[in-house]
Amino acid sequence: MQRIFREPLFHFIVAAAVILSADAAWRHFKKPVVTVSQAAVETRARGWQERTGMVPTDEQRKDIARQLATEEVLFRESIKRDMATDNRVRDSLILMMRTSLKPALTPPTDEQLKEVRAQSPKENMMLPSQASFQHVSFRDRTEVPQGLLKRLRSGETPPPSSPGIKLANPLPPTYRPQLEQIFGRDVANSIFTLPLNEWQGPFTSPRGVHFVLITAREPEKPIPFEEIRGMLEAKWIEQRENETIAEQARKLSEGYTIVLPETATRTESKP
């Protein structure tokens, strides 16, 4: 045993163990350093001045520095406590990462915008058909005068609508979706198929009973290009950004081993 104690290797192992233990103890008791840079203080001070309209005093700058230090401590502690795994924080980090991957884009050309328009659903690029008409409306059929349709067609002055019927009369040019909301789909269909300038009715809707005189109709038509340029530009930018983000994410994924479930279909849970 005494021979082992005299071996240089033994002395080396003991010395290494002492050094490692001392280093571990030092790191255990040593406080992490939080350093607040002057640049960070100046940036926060400028923001403070923009909000208040006053230059921060020296004491207020010290408060700003202390606030920055507190924020850094809280940030480090949140990392220690795995708070980044919280779904809300995780979603925010993913969104920040996606934003950082967005490319710098030059404005699209008119040809590119027209291509976006051609690829978009037709209903999003068209102005709906519209109609305008006069009407006489009643809350229910019991209020309808006898032989009203015949009298209207003979040129008799239309009677007033029932009190409580709040509809413009004549109704100005109104798009089909709005007419469907006001009168229901069945009445709207009739409005766009009936002859012009001839009283028709009665038609029943959620608002009551109606006699109508269609004065004008316009078919659906493309929305003028300049009116939707902004929307088309936004769609084009979104498409380019999504393509770039997907490609960058694919490249980043190459640095990981991705393990997916064997099936993504939902299994029925037993009651």
C-alpha positions as CSV (number, residue, x, y, z in Angstrom):
1,M,0.0,0.0,0.0
2,Q,2.8,2.4,0.9
3,R,4.4,1.7,-2.5
4,I,1.2,2.9,-4.2
5,F,1.2,6.1,-2.2
6,R,4.8,6.7,-3.5
7,E,3.8,6.3,-7.1
8,P,3.8,9.6,-9.2
9,L,0.6,8.5,-11.0
10,F,-1.2,8.3,-7.7
11,H,-0.1,11.8,-6.7
12,F,-1.3,13.0,-10.2
13,I,-4.7,11.4,-9.7
14,V,-5.1,12.9,-6.2
15,A,-4.1,16.4,-7.4
16,A,-6.5,16.2,-10.4
17,A,-9.3,15.2,-8.1
18,V,-8.6,18.1,-5.7
19,I,-8.5,20.6,-8.6
20,L,-11.7,19.3,-10.1
21,S,-13.5,19.4,-6.8
22,A,-12.3,22.9,-6.1
23,D,-13.4,24.0,-9.6
24,A,-16.8,22.5,-9.1
25,A,-17.2,24.1,-5.7
26,W,-16.1,27.5,-7.2
27,R,-18.6,27.3,-10.0
28,H,-21.3,26.3,-7.5
29,F,-20.8,29.4,-5.4
30,K,-19.7,31.8,-8.1
31,K,-22.6,34.1,-9.2
32,P,-23.3,34.4,-12.9
33,V,-22.5,37.9,-14.2
34,V,-25.2,40.1,-15.8
35,T,-23.6,42.9,-17.7
36,V,-25.7,45.7,-19.0
37,S,-24.1,47.5,-22.0
38,Q,-24.2,51.3,-22.4
39,A,-25.7,50.8,-25.9
40,A,-28.6,49.0,-24.4
41,V,-29.2,51.8,-21.9
42,E,-29.0,54.4,-24.6
43,T,-31.5,52.5,-26.8
44,R,-34.0,52.2,-23.9
45,A,-33.4,55.9,-23.0
46,R,-34.2,57.0,-26.5
47,G,-37.5,55.1,-26.4
48,W,-38.3,56.6,-23.0
49,Q,-37.6,60.1,-24.4
50,E,-39.9,59.4,-27.4
51,R,-42.7,58.4,-25.2
52,T,-42.4,61.1,-22.6
53,G,-40.9,64.0,-24.6
54,M,-38.3,64.5,-21.9
55,V,-34.6,63.6,-21.7
56,P,-34.1,61.0,-18.9
57,T,-32.0,62.3,-15.9
58,D,-28.9,60.5,-14.6
59,E,-31.0,58.8,-11.9
60,Q,-33.6,57.7,-14.5
61,R,-30.8,56.2,-16.6
62,K,-29.7,54.2,-13.6
63,D,-33.2,53.0,-13.2
64,I,-33.2,52.0,-16.8
65,A,-30.0,50.1,-16.4
66,R,-31.4,48.3,-13.3
67,Q,-34.6,47.5,-15.2
68,L,-32.5,46.0,-18.0
69,A,-30.5,43.9,-15.5
70,T,-33.8,42.6,-13.9
71,E,-35.2,41.7,-17.3
72,E,-32.0,39.7,-18.1
73,V,-32.2,37.9,-14.8
74,L,-35.8,37.0,-15.4
75,F,-35.0,35.9,-19.0
76,R,-32.2,33.6,-17.7
77,E,-34.3,32.2,-15.0
78,S,-37.1,31.4,-17.5
79,I,-34.6,29.4,-19.6
80,K,-33.5,27.5,-16.5
81,R,-37.0,26.6,-15.7
82,D,-37.8,25.4,-19.2
83,M,-40.4,28.1,-19.7
84,A,-39.6,28.1,-23.4
85,T,-41.5,24.8,-23.6
86,D,-44.8,26.6,-22.6
87,N,-47.0,26.5,-25.7
88,R,-47.5,30.2,-25.8
89,V,-43.8,31.0,-25.6
90,R,-43.1,28.2,-28.0
91,D,-45.5,29.6,-30.6
92,S,-44.0,33.0,-30.2
93,L,-40.5,31.7,-30.8
94,I,-41.7,29.8,-33.8
95,L,-43.3,32.9,-35.2
96,M,-40.1,34.9,-34.6
97,M,-38.1,32.3,-36.4
98,R,-40.5,32.2,-39.3
99,T,-40.2,36.0,-39.5
100,S,-36.4,35.9,-39.5
101,L,-36.6,33.6,-42.5
102,K,-38.7,35.9,-44.6
103,P,-36.8,37.1,-47.7
104,A,-36.3,40.6,-48.9
105,L,-38.6,41.0,-51.9
106,T,-38.8,43.5,-54.7
107,P,-42.3,44.7,-55.7
108,P,-44.1,42.3,-58.1
109,T,-44.7,43.3,-61.7
110,D,-48.2,43.7,-63.1
111,E,-47.8,40.5,-65.0
112,Q,-47.0,38.6,-61.7
113,L,-50.1,40.2,-60.1
114,K,-52.3,39.2,-63.0
115,E,-51.0,35.7,-62.6
116,V,-52.1,35.7,-59.0
117,R,-55.5,37.0,-60.0
118,A,-55.9,34.2,-62.6
119,Q,-55.0,31.6,-59.9
120,S,-57.4,33.0,-57.3
121,P,-61.0,31.8,-56.8
122,K,-63.3,33.6,-59.2
123,E,-65.7,34.8,-56.6
124,N,-63.0,36.7,-54.9
125,M,-62.1,38.6,-58.1
126,M,-65.7,39.5,-59.2
127,L,-68.2,42.2,-58.3
128,P,-71.5,40.4,-57.6
129,S,-74.6,41.0,-59.8
130,Q,-76.7,43.8,-58.5
131,A,-80.3,45.1,-58.8
132,S,-82.4,48.1,-57.9
133,F,-86.2,48.1,-57.5
134,Q,-89.2,49.7,-55.9
135,H,-91.3,47.7,-53.5
136,V,-94.3,47.7,-51.3
137,S,-93.8,45.6,-48.2
138,F,-96.2,44.3,-45.5
139,R,-95.5,42.5,-42.2
140,D,-97.8,39.6,-43.2
141,R,-100.4,38.7,-45.8
142,T,-103.3,39.9,-43.7
143,E,-102.2,43.5,-44.3
144,V,-102.1,43.1,-48.1
145,P,-104.9,45.1,-49.9
146,Q,-107.3,43.0,-52.1
147,G,-106.2,42.8,-55.7
148,L,-103.0,44.9,-55.1
149,L,-100.9,43.3,-57.8
150,K,-103.5,44.0,-60.5
151,R,-103.9,47.6,-59.3
152,L,-100.1,48.2,-59.3
153,R,-99.8,46.8,-62.9
154,S,-102.7,49.1,-64.0
155,G,-100.6,52.1,-62.9
156,E,-102.2,52.8,-59.5
157,T,-99.9,54.7,-57.1
158,P,-98.3,52.1,-54.7
159,P,-99.7,52.3,-51.2
160,P,-97.2,52.9,-48.3
161,S,-95.5,49.9,-46.8
162,S,-96.5,48.7,-43.3
163,P,-95.2,50.7,-40.4
164,G,-92.0,49.1,-39.0
165,I,-90.8,47.9,-42.4
166,K,-87.4,49.6,-42.5
167,L,-86.3,49.3,-46.1
168,A,-85.2,52.0,-48.5
169,N,-87.7,52.6,-51.2
170,P,-86.7,52.6,-53.9
171,L,-83.9,50.3,-53.0
172,P,-80.6,51.6,-54.6
173,P,-78.3,49.2,-56.6
174,T,-77.6,46.4,-54.1
175,Y,-75.3,43.4,-54.6
176,R,-76.8,40.0,-54.6
177,P,-75.2,38.7,-51.3
178,Q,-76.8,41.7,-49.5
179,L,-80.2,41.0,-51.1
180,E,-80.0,37.4,-50.0
181,Q,-79.3,38.6,-46.4
182,I,-82.3,41.0,-46.5
183,F,-84.9,38.9,-48.4
184,G,-83.6,35.4,-48.4
185,R,-82.2,33.4,-51.3
186,D,-85.5,32.5,-52.9
187,V,-86.7,36.1,-53.2
188,A,-83.2,37.2,-54.4
189,N,-83.3,34.5,-57.1
190,S,-86.6,35.9,-58.2
191,I,-85.3,39.5,-58.3
192,F,-82.6,38.4,-60.8
193,T,-84.9,36.4,-63.1
194,L,-88.1,38.5,-63.2
195,P,-88.9,40.9,-66.1
196,L,-87.9,44.5,-65.7
197,N,-90.3,47.3,-65.1
198,E,-93.3,45.2,-64.2
199,W,-94.8,44.7,-60.7
200,Q,-94.4,41.2,-59.4
201,G,-95.5,39.5,-56.2
202,P,-96.3,38.7,-53.6
203,F,-93.0,37.3,-52.2
204,T,-92.5,36.2,-48.7
205,S,-89.2,36.8,-46.8
206,P,-88.1,36.9,-43.2
207,R,-89.0,40.7,-43.3
208,G,-92.6,40.2,-44.5
209,V,-94.5,40.1,-47.8
210,H,-93.2,42.1,-50.8
211,F,-94.4,43.3,-54.2
212,V,-91.4,44.5,-56.3
213,L,-90.8,46.5,-59.5
214,I,-87.3,45.7,-60.8
215,T,-85.9,48.9,-62.4
216,A,-82.3,47.9,-63.2
217,R,-80.0,44.9,-63.0
218,E,-76.3,44.4,-63.7
219,P,-74.5,41.1,-64.1
220,E,-71.4,40.2,-62.1
221,K,-68.2,41.7,-63.5
222,P,-64.5,41.6,-62.8
223,I,-63.3,44.0,-60.1
224,P,-61.1,46.7,-61.7
225,F,-57.4,45.7,-61.5
226,E,-56.3,48.9,-59.7
227,E,-59.0,48.4,-57.0
228,I,-57.5,45.1,-55.9
229,R,-53.8,45.8,-56.7
230,G,-53.0,46.0,-52.9
231,M,-54.8,42.7,-52.2
232,L,-53.0,41.0,-55.1
233,E,-49.6,42.3,-53.9
234,A,-50.3,41.0,-50.4
235,K,-51.1,37.6,-51.8
236,W,-48.1,37.5,-54.0
237,I,-45.8,38.5,-51.1
238,E,-47.4,35.9,-48.8
239,Q,-46.9,33.2,-51.4
240,R,-43.2,34.1,-52.0
241,E,-42.6,34.3,-48.2
242,N,-44.2,30.9,-47.6
243,E,-42.2,29.3,-50.3
244,T,-38.9,30.7,-49.0
245,I,-39.7,29.8,-45.4
246,A,-40.7,26.3,-46.4
247,E,-37.4,25.8,-48.3
248,Q,-35.3,27.3,-45.4
249,A,-37.1,25.1,-42.9
250,R,-36.4,22.1,-45.1
251,K,-32.7,22.9,-45.1
252,L,-32.7,23.4,-41.3
253,S,-34.5,20.0,-40.9
254,E,-31.6,18.3,-42.6
255,G,-29.6,18.9,-39.4
256,Y,-32.1,16.8,-37.4
257,T,-33.2,13.2,-37.4
258,I,-37.0,13.5,-37.8
259,V,-39.0,10.7,-36.2
260,L,-42.7,10.7,-37.2
261,P,-45.5,8.5,-36.0
262,E,-46.2,5.4,-38.1
263,T,-49.7,6.8,-38.8
264,A,-51.3,10.2,-38.5
265,T,-54.9,8.8,-38.6
266,R,-56.9,9.4,-35.4
267,T,-57.8,6.2,-33.5
268,E,-61.3,6.0,-32.0
269,S,-61.1,6.2,-28.3
270,K,-63.0,3.6,-26.4
271,P,-65.9,4.8,-24.2
